[in-house]
């Protein structure tokens, strides 16, 4: 899921909750918190992804998906296989409020 999609979903949830509160005559504001993280571009895990995500796949099933979506697969640690992603260390955290 892209950050754009996540932001849109957050906004829809915010608006839906705000509308429901108004329907119930509850005078409260609802806000979304948008965050961004900055990681060190020299973090070793960028070139060596190790964090497993998603469902498990057999070798037969994961190869076509890996090729199609350019997934990184760690074949040495786990069977059945899973997609791996960067597990970078947080360097900086920033946020902005959206009403």
HELIX and SHEET records of a PDB file:
HELIX    1   1 UNK A    3  UNK A   23  1                                  21    
HELIX    2   2 UNK A   44  UNK A   46  5                                   3    
HELIX    3   3 UNK A   59  UNK A   69  1                                  11    
SHEET    1   A 2 UNK A  32  UNK A  39  0                                        
SHEET    2   A 2 UNK A  90  UNK A  98 -1                                        
SHEET    1   B 3 UNK A  51  UNK A  57  0                                        
SHEET    2   B 3 UNK A  81  UNK A  85 -1                                        
SHEET    3   B 3 UNK A  72  UNK A  73 -1                                        
END                                                                             
